[in-house]
Amino acid sequence: MLSQAVFIIILTSGIFCFSKNAGKIRRNILLGKNYNPGTSFSERLKNMSLMALGQKKMFDRPFAAILHLLVYSGFILINIEVLEIITDGILNKHRVFSSFLGNFYFIVIGFFEILAICVLVSCAIFLLRRNVVKISRFNNKDLDGFPRKDAAIILITEIIMMSAVLIMNVCDIELQDSANLPISSIFYNSLINLDNSIIHIIERTAWWTHFIGIILFLNYIPFSKHFHIIMAFPNTWYANLKAKGMFENMESVIQEVKLMLDPTATVPEGYEAPASFGVKDIKDLTFKNLMDAYSCTECGRCTSVCPANITGKKLSPRKVIMSVRDRLEETGNNIDKYGVEYDDNKNLHDYISAEELWACNTCNACTEACPIQINPMEVIYKMRQYLVMEKSEAPGEINIMFNNIENNGAPWQFSAMERDKWSIEN
């Protein structure tokens, strides 16, 4: 009875804490403006199935994709066993599903063991890639501090949890007596000389380690990049599936220009003049932009293909998205402490410099490379709109172009009367 009580307390506390933290993330995302992807239900479902479930974009880099697929599928499928652990813990039973699944149960457990080994090996390779091979996109200064530690914590935790599953099976005498499992049976013979009570203690320790590890991991992921295992699905559901090079005119600007050019025009019912243009802070972004921030896996594929970054410029699309998340987290914490109306006199431009923003050439390479369709470029050009339209802070070259358009009706320094002459001479 004590074991049941402890189990239920840990389980309910873990679920409550996770729900509370996930609720804060949802609240933070909904601080953004409304957004409509403009695609049908079937298009969204197909895209989500291919990108989030099928991991289509991951296979642009096959080796990493195969390892990730093993970890992803292994972690998800093996955690089906969590349902049995929860049922056993609440009812104080032992492998309750085996009683009605029969021999199929042992086939499933054997398959889970093979997957656990695959996850262990894959996580070990990922650690080697990050810390020994030191692949450049994982050693960028974007990941200095917590992000680098976060990746290590996740991989080590998964290794511990998968090891606990295998140890639990190896030391489960009843399980070994009922089935010839592919992995644990190999090691079971080494336990023959141990007293059954000791084997039982080891098995229970591994069982509790796996269960508590799951609860701790569940409550860690809202603070980790690993939250993408949840956010990848809604993020690809709301992804913009329009042509990558398509820029949309700002409706607020269109309406203002119409009213300026036609003083007799009727103002639409409920219309309010825009308070500002472009993106100054978090609340000027759409909820999809904010969802992107919580979906980022920090894999660095976007930065690794960014022409600006490759040529040594300061811009890193990964850092842009991470900065949005940092500012969003700060805004959410301020709401928790001081209320919705609190103003800390900071904004997103304190996190992302003008140098970074103007380094972008809007090629969309970052958006194309992202496995879960995050769009750093959209954040960049919306922030540039604010700099130009609100602060009049554009680079000199762009200001020259603006002046030419205003004076000559074209980006070049030749008047309309001289265009024929210019074209003939050139």
C-alpha positions as CSV (number, residue, x, y, z in Angstrom):
1,M,0.0,0.0,0.0
2,L,2.9,2.4,0.8
3,S,4.4,1.7,-2.6
4,Q,1.1,2.4,-4.3
5,A,0.7,5.7,-2.4
6,V,4.2,6.9,-3.3
7,F,3.7,5.9,-6.9
8,I,0.4,7.8,-7.2
9,I,1.8,10.9,-5.4
10,I,4.8,11.0,-7.8
11,L,2.6,10.4,-10.9
12,T,-0.1,13.0,-10.1
13,S,2.5,15.6,-8.9
14,G,4.5,15.1,-12.1
15,I,1.4,15.4,-14.4
16,F,0.3,18.5,-12.5
17,C,3.6,20.3,-12.7
18,F,4.0,19.5,-16.4
19,S,0.5,20.7,-17.2
20,K,1.2,23.9,-15.3
21,N,4.4,24.6,-17.2
22,A,2.9,23.6,-20.6
23,G,0.0,25.9,-19.8
24,K,2.5,28.8,-19.4
25,I,4.0,28.0,-22.8
26,R,0.6,28.0,-24.4
27,R,-0.2,31.4,-22.7
28,N,3.1,32.8,-24.0
29,I,2.5,31.6,-27.6
30,L,-1.0,33.1,-27.6
31,L,0.6,36.5,-26.8
32,G,1.2,36.7,-30.6
33,K,-1.2,38.0,-33.2
34,N,-3.7,35.8,-34.9
35,Y,-2.4,33.8,-37.9
36,N,-4.1,31.9,-40.7
37,P,-1.9,29.6,-42.8
38,G,-4.5,29.7,-45.6
39,T,-4.4,26.0,-46.4
40,S,-7.0,23.3,-46.2
41,F,-7.4,20.6,-43.5
42,S,-6.1,17.9,-45.8
43,E,-3.0,19.9,-46.8
44,R,-2.2,20.6,-43.2
45,L,-2.7,16.9,-42.2
46,K,-0.5,15.7,-45.1
47,N,2.3,18.2,-44.3
48,M,2.2,17.4,-40.6
49,S,2.3,13.6,-41.3
50,L,5.3,14.0,-43.7
51,M,7.3,16.5,-41.7
52,A,6.6,15.8,-38.0
53,L,5.7,12.1,-38.0
54,G,7.6,11.0,-41.1
55,Q,10.6,13.4,-40.6
56,K,10.9,14.0,-44.3
57,K,13.2,16.9,-44.1
58,M,15.6,15.1,-41.7
59,F,16.6,12.8,-44.6
60,D,18.4,15.7,-46.4
61,R,21.2,14.4,-44.2
62,P,20.7,10.6,-44.2
63,F,23.2,9.6,-41.5
64,A,21.9,11.9,-38.8
65,A,18.3,11.2,-40.0
66,I,18.7,7.4,-39.4
67,L,20.1,7.9,-35.9
68,H,17.4,10.4,-35.1
69,L,14.7,8.1,-36.4
70,L,16.0,5.3,-34.2
71,V,16.0,7.5,-31.1
72,Y,12.6,9.0,-32.0
73,S,10.9,5.7,-32.8
74,G,12.6,3.9,-29.9
75,F,11.8,6.5,-27.4
76,I,8.2,6.7,-28.4
77,L,7.5,3.0,-28.8
78,I,9.4,1.9,-25.7
79,N,7.4,4.4,-23.7
80,I,4.3,2.5,-24.6
81,E,5.6,0.3,-21.8
82,V,5.0,3.3,-19.5
83,L,1.3,2.5,-19.8
84,E,2.0,-0.9,-18.2
85,I,4.3,0.7,-15.6
86,I,1.5,3.1,-14.6
87,T,-1.1,0.4,-14.5
88,D,1.2,-1.9,-12.4
89,G,2.1,1.0,-10.0
90,I,-1.5,2.0,-9.4
91,L,-2.9,-1.6,-9.1
92,N,0.3,-2.9,-7.4
93,K,0.6,-5.6,-10.1
94,H,3.5,-7.0,-12.0
95,R,3.5,-6.9,-15.8
96,V,-0.3,-6.8,-15.9
97,F,-0.5,-6.8,-19.7
98,S,1.2,-10.2,-20.1
99,S,-1.8,-11.9,-18.6
100,F,-4.1,-11.1,-21.5
101,L,-1.6,-10.5,-24.4
102,G,0.0,-14.0,-24.0
103,N,3.0,-14.8,-26.2
104,F,2.5,-11.6,-28.2
105,Y,3.5,-9.6,-25.1
106,F,7.0,-11.3,-25.1
107,I,7.4,-10.6,-28.8
108,V,6.7,-6.9,-28.1
109,I,9.1,-6.8,-25.1
110,G,11.8,-8.4,-27.2
111,F,11.3,-5.8,-29.9
112,F,11.5,-3.0,-27.3
113,E,14.8,-4.4,-26.1
114,I,16.3,-4.2,-29.6
115,L,15.0,-0.6,-29.9
116,A,16.5,0.2,-26.5
117,I,20.0,-0.9,-27.8
118,C,19.5,1.2,-30.9
119,V,18.6,4.2,-28.8
120,L,21.7,3.6,-26.6
121,V,24.0,3.4,-29.6
122,S,22.5,6.4,-31.4
123,C,22.7,8.6,-28.3
124,A,26.3,7.6,-27.8
125,I,27.1,8.5,-31.4
126,F,25.3,11.8,-31.0
127,L,27.4,12.6,-27.9
128,L,30.6,11.7,-29.9
129,R,29.5,13.9,-32.8
130,R,29.0,16.9,-30.4
131,N,32.0,16.4,-28.1
132,V,34.7,14.5,-29.9
133,V,34.1,15.0,-33.6
134,K,32.9,18.5,-32.8
135,I,30.7,19.1,-35.9
136,S,30.9,22.8,-36.5
137,R,27.1,23.6,-36.3
138,F,27.1,22.1,-32.8
139,N,30.1,24.1,-31.7
140,N,28.9,27.5,-32.8
141,K,28.8,30.2,-30.0
142,D,25.0,30.2,-30.4
143,L,25.0,27.2,-28.1
144,D,27.3,28.5,-25.4
145,G,26.0,28.1,-21.9
146,F,22.7,26.2,-21.2
147,P,21.9,25.0,-24.7
148,R,25.1,22.9,-24.9
149,K,24.5,21.5,-21.4
150,D,20.8,20.9,-22.4
151,A,21.8,18.7,-25.3
152,A,24.1,16.6,-23.1
153,I,21.5,16.3,-20.3
154,I,18.9,15.0,-22.8
155,L,21.2,12.4,-24.4
156,I,22.6,11.1,-21.1
157,T,19.1,10.9,-19.6
158,E,17.9,8.8,-22.5
159,I,20.9,6.5,-22.1
160,I,20.1,6.1,-18.4
161,M,16.4,5.4,-19.1
162,M,17.1,2.9,-21.8
163,S,19.7,1.2,-19.6
164,A,17.1,1.0,-16.8
165,V,14.6,-0.8,-19.1
166,L,17.2,-3.4,-20.0
167,I,18.4,-4.0,-16.4
168,M,14.8,-4.3,-15.3
169,N,14.2,-7.0,-17.9
170,V,17.4,-8.8,-17.2
171,C,16.6,-9.0,-13.5
172,D,12.9,-9.9,-13.9
173,I,13.1,-13.6,-13.0
174,E,9.4,-14.3,-13.9
175,L,9.9,-12.6,-17.3
176,Q,13.1,-14.6,-18.0
177,D,11.3,-17.8,-17.1
178,S,8.5,-17.1,-19.5
179,A,10.4,-15.9,-22.6
180,N,13.6,-16.1,-24.5
181,L,14.3,-12.4,-25.0
182,P,16.9,-11.3,-27.6
183,I,19.0,-9.1,-25.3
184,S,18.3,-9.6,-21.7
185,S,18.4,-13.4,-21.8
186,I,22.1,-13.1,-22.8
187,F,22.9,-11.3,-19.6
188,Y,20.5,-13.3,-17.3
189,N,22.9,-16.2,-16.9
190,S,25.4,-13.9,-15.2
191,L,22.9,-13.5,-12.4
192,I,22.4,-17.2,-11.6
193,N,24.8,-17.2,-8.7
194,L,23.0,-14.2,-7.0
195,D,20.3,-14.6,-4.4
196,N,16.8,-14.1,-5.8
197,S,16.1,-11.4,-3.2
198,I,19.1,-9.3,-4.5
199,I,18.0,-9.8,-8.1
200,H,14.6,-8.6,-7.1
201,I,16.0,-5.5,-5.4
202,I,18.0,-4.7,-8.6
203,E,14.9,-5.2,-10.7
204,R,12.8,-2.9,-8.5
205,T,15.5,-0.3,-8.4
206,A,15.6,-0.2,-12.2
207,W,11.8,-0.1,-12.4
208,W,11.6,2.9,-10.1
209,T,14.6,4.6,-11.8
210,H,12.8,4.3,-15.2
211,F,9.5,5.6,-13.8
212,I,11.0,8.5,-11.9
213,G,13.2,9.3,-14.8
214,I,10.2,9.6,-17.1
215,I,8.5,11.9,-14.6
216,L,11.6,14.1,-14.2
217,F,12.1,14.1,-18.0
218,L,8.5,15.0,-18.6
219,N,8.9,18.1,-16.4
220,Y,12.3,19.0,-17.8
221,I,11.3,19.2,-21.5
222,P,9.2,22.4,-21.2
223,F,12.5,24.1,-20.3
224,S,14.5,22.3,-23.0
225,K,14.9,22.2,-26.7
226,H,13.5,18.7,-26.4
227,F,10.0,20.3,-26.2
228,H,10.1,20.0,-30.0
229,I,8.9,16.4,-29.6
230,I,5.6,17.9,-28.8
231,M,5.7,21.2,-30.7
232,A,6.8,19.7,-34.0
233,F,3.3,18.6,-34.7
234,P,1.3,21.8,-34.2
235,N,4.2,23.8,-35.8
236,T,4.1,21.8,-39.0
237,W,0.3,21.9,-38.9
238,Y,0.3,25.7,-39.0
239,A,3.3,25.9,-41.4
240,N,3.1,28.4,-44.3
241,L,2.9,26.2,-47.4
242,K,2.9,29.1,-49.9
243,A,5.8,29.7,-52.3
244,K,8.9,30.5,-50.3
245,G,9.7,33.7,-52.2
246,M,6.2,35.2,-51.7
247,F,6.1,38.4,-49.6
248,E,2.8,39.7,-48.5
249,N,1.9,43.4,-48.4
250,M,1.1,44.8,-45.0
251,E,-2.7,45.2,-44.8
252,S,-2.3,48.1,-42.4
253,V,-0.1,50.0,-44.9
254,I,-2.4,49.2,-47.9
255,Q,-5.4,50.6,-45.9
256,E,-3.6,53.7,-44.8
257,V,-2.4,54.5,-48.4
258,K,-5.9,54.1,-49.7
259,L,-7.3,56.5,-47.2
260,M,-4.5,59.0,-47.9
261,L,-5.0,58.9,-51.7
262,D,-8.7,59.1,-51.5
263,P,-10.0,61.5,-48.8
264,T,-13.6,60.6,-49.7
265,A,-13.0,56.9,-49.1
266,T,-15.1,55.2,-46.5
267,V,-13.3,54.0,-43.4
268,P,-14.1,50.3,-42.9
269,E,-16.3,49.6,-39.9
270,G,-14.3,48.9,-36.8
271,Y,-11.0,50.0,-38.5
272,E,-8.3,51.4,-36.2
273,A,-5.2,53.1,-37.5
274,P,-2.2,50.9,-36.7
275,A,-0.2,51.9,-33.6
276,S,3.0,50.9,-35.3
277,F,4.4,49.0,-38.3
278,G,6.6,46.0,-38.3
279,V,7.8,44.1,-35.3
280,K,9.2,45.8,-32.2
281,D,8.6,43.1,-29.6
282,I,7.0,39.7,-29.0
283,K,3.4,40.8,-29.2
284,D,3.9,42.1,-32.8
285,L,4.8,38.6,-34.0
286,T,2.1,36.0,-34.9
287,F,1.5,33.1,-32.7
288,K,3.1,30.9,-35.4
289,N,6.3,32.9,-35.0
290,L,6.2,32.3,-31.3
291,M,5.4,28.7,-31.8
292,D,8.5,28.5,-34.0
293,A,10.6,29.6,-31.0
294,Y,9.4,26.8,-28.8
295,S,9.7,24.2,-31.6
296,C,13.4,24.9,-32.4
297,T,15.6,21.9,-32.0
298,E,18.7,24.0,-32.1
299,C,20.1,21.6,-34.8
300,G,21.8,24.5,-36.6
301,R,20.8,23.3,-40.1
302,C,19.5,26.8,-40.8
303,T,22.7,28.5,-39.8
304,S,24.9,26.0,-41.6
305,V,23.3,26.9,-45.0
306,C,23.0,30.6,-44.4
307,P,25.1,32.5,-47.0
308,A,25.6,35.4,-44.6
309,N,26.8,33.2,-41.8
310,I,29.1,31.2,-44.2
311,T,30.8,34.4,-45.3
312,G,31.5,35.5,-41.8
313,K,28.7,37.9,-41.1
314,K,27.1,38.1,-37.7
315,L,23.7,36.6,-38.7
316,S,22.8,33.2,-37.4
317,P,19.1,32.2,-38.1
318,R,19.3,29.7,-35.2
319,K,20.3,32.5,-32.9
320,V,17.5,34.7,-34.1
321,I,14.9,32.0,-33.2
322,M,16.6,31.3,-29.9
323,S,16.6,35.1,-29.1
324,V,12.8,35.2,-29.8
325,R,12.4,32.3,-27.3
326,D,14.6,34.1,-24.7
327,R,12.6,37.3,-25.0
328,L,9.3,35.4,-24.9
329,E,10.3,33.5,-21.8
330,E,11.4,36.8,-20.2
331,T,8.0,38.4,-21.1
332,G,6.1,35.4,-19.7
333,N,8.1,35.6,-16.4
334,N,7.3,39.3,-16.2
335,I,3.6,38.5,-16.6
336,D,3.8,35.9,-13.8
337,K,5.5,38.3,-11.5
338,Y,4.0,41.7,-12.3
339,G,0.9,41.2,-14.5
340,V,0.1,41.5,-18.2
341,E,0.4,45.3,-18.3
342,Y,4.0,45.4,-17.0
343,D,6.6,47.1,-19.2
344,D,10.2,46.3,-18.6
345,N,11.3,48.9,-21.2
346,K,13.0,46.2,-23.3
347,N,12.1,44.8,-26.7
348,L,13.1,42.1,-29.2
349,H,15.7,44.5,-30.8
350,D,17.7,44.3,-27.6
351,Y,18.2,40.7,-28.4
352,I,18.7,40.8,-32.1
353,S,21.0,43.6,-33.4
354,A,20.5,45.6,-36.6
355,E,23.7,44.2,-37.9
356,E,22.2,40.7,-37.8
357,L,19.0,41.8,-39.4
358,W,20.5,43.6,-42.3
359,A,23.0,40.8,-43.0
360,C,20.0,38.6,-44.2
361,N,19.6,38.5,-48.0
362,T,16.1,36.9,-47.8
363,C,17.1,33.8,-49.7
364,N,15.0,31.5,-47.6
365,A,17.8,28.9,-47.3
366,C,17.2,28.8,-43.5
367,T,13.5,28.1,-43.9
368,E,14.1,25.5,-46.5
369,A,16.6,23.7,-44.4
370,C,14.5,23.5,-41.2
371,P,13.2,20.0,-40.5
372,I,10.1,21.3,-38.8
373,Q,9.4,24.4,-41.0
374,I,10.5,27.2,-38.7
375,N,10.8,30.5,-40.6
376,P,13.6,32.7,-39.2
377,M,13.5,35.0,-42.2
378,E,9.9,36.1,-41.5
379,V,11.0,37.4,-38.1
380,I,14.0,39.1,-39.7
381,Y,12.1,41.0,-42.4
382,K,9.3,42.0,-40.0
383,M,11.9,43.4,-37.6
384,R,13.5,45.3,-40.5
385,Q,10.1,46.8,-41.3
386,Y,10.0,48.3,-37.9
387,L,13.5,49.7,-38.2
388,V,12.6,51.4,-41.6
389,M,9.0,52.5,-41.0
390,E,9.2,53.4,-37.3
391,K,12.8,54.3,-36.6
392,S,14.0,55.4,-40.1
393,E,17.1,53.3,-39.4
394,A,18.0,51.7,-42.7
395,P,21.6,51.2,-44.0
396,G,22.9,54.0,-46.2
397,E,22.6,52.0,-49.4
398,I,18.9,51.3,-48.8
399,N,18.2,55.0,-48.0
400,I,19.8,55.9,-51.4
401,M,17.5,53.5,-53.1
402,F,14.5,54.9,-51.2
403,N,15.5,58.5,-52.3
404,N,15.9,57.3,-55.9
405,I,12.4,55.7,-55.9
406,E,10.9,58.9,-54.5
407,N,12.7,61.2,-56.9
408,N,13.2,59.1,-60.1
409,G,10.5,56.5,-59.8
410,A,13.1,53.7,-59.9
411,P,15.9,52.4,-57.6
412,W,18.6,53.9,-59.9
413,Q,20.0,57.5,-59.9
414,F,18.8,58.3,-63.4
415,S,15.6,60.4,-64.0
416,A,12.7,59.0,-66.0
417,M,13.7,61.4,-68.9
418,E,17.2,59.9,-69.1
419,R,16.3,56.2,-69.1
420,D,16.5,55.7,-72.8
421,K,19.8,57.4,-73.0
422,W,21.1,55.4,-70.0
423,S,20.0,52.1,-71.6
424,I,21.6,52.9,-75.0
425,E,24.9,53.9,-73.4
426,N,25.0,50.7,-71.3
